[in-house]
Amino acid sequence: MQRNGSEIHFADTQYGFEYGAAKITRACSDKKAGWVMLVLETPKRNSELQIYVTKTGKVRISDNNGEWTRPTKYKG
């Protein structure tokens, strides 16, 4: 993949991969329950993002401040 004539960095790591400025690493999983947890790191973030995916595909994202939630809709 190219952008402005230069290639975007890609490399496999021991437990994941690097793509551009992002580093994705597998953190843990539960084979019986079917969930997995990935970690996303970038140079600009002071903390990592944890991405939890259930066997049905539900995604939960959290960082050092806790789980991210959808903003409530404004009812004005």
C-alpha positions in Angstrom: 0.0 0.0 0.0 1.4 3.4 -0.9 0.6 6.9 0.2 2.3 9.8 -1.6 4.9 7.5 -3.1 6.0 6.0 0.2 5.1 2.6 1.6 3.2 2.1 4.9 5.2 0.1 7.4 4.0 -3.5 8.0 5.8 -6.1 10.1 4.7 -9.3 11.9 5.6 -9.4 15.6 5.8 -12.4 18.0 2.2 -12.0 19.1 0.7 -9.6 16.5 1.7 -7.1 13.9 2.7 -3.5 13.3 0.8 -1.5 10.6 1.8 2.1 10.1 2.0 3.7 13.5 -0.3 1.1 15.1 0.9 -2.0 16.9 -1.7 -4.8 17.5 -0.9 -7.5 20.0 -2.9 -10.5 21.2 -3.2 -10.2 25.0 -5.3 -13.2 26.2 -8.2 -15.4 25.3 -10.6 -18.0 26.7 -11.0 -20.9 24.4 -14.0 -22.3 26.3 -15.9 -19.0 26.5 -14.7 -17.9 23.0 -13.6 -14.4 23.8 -10.3 -12.7 22.8 -8.5 -9.5 23.9 -6.2 -7.5 21.7 -4.1 -4.5 22.6 -3.7 -1.4 20.4 -0.7 0.9 20.9 0.3 4.0 19.0 3.1 6.5 19.6 0.7 9.4 20.4 -1.3 7.6 23.1 -0.1 7.6 26.7 -1.9 4.4 27.3 -2.9 1.3 25.4 -6.4 0.4 24.2 -7.7 -3.0 25.1 -10.2 -4.4 22.6 -12.3 -7.3 24.0 -14.3 -9.3 21.5 -16.9 -11.9 22.5 -17.6 -15.1 20.5 -20.8 -13.4 19.2 -18.8 -10.4 17.9 -19.7 -7.8 20.6 -16.8 -5.4 21.0 -15.8 -3.5 24.2 -13.0 -1.0 24.2 -11.2 0.3 27.4 -8.1 2.3 28.4 -6.6 3.5 31.7 -9.8 5.5 32.3 -12.1 2.5 32.0 -14.5 1.2 29.4 -15.5 3.4 26.5 -19.3 3.9 26.1 -21.4 5.4 23.4 -22.5 9.0 24.1 -26.1 9.3 25.2 -28.3 10.9 22.5 -29.2 14.5 23.1 -32.9 14.9 23.8 -33.5 18.6 23.5 
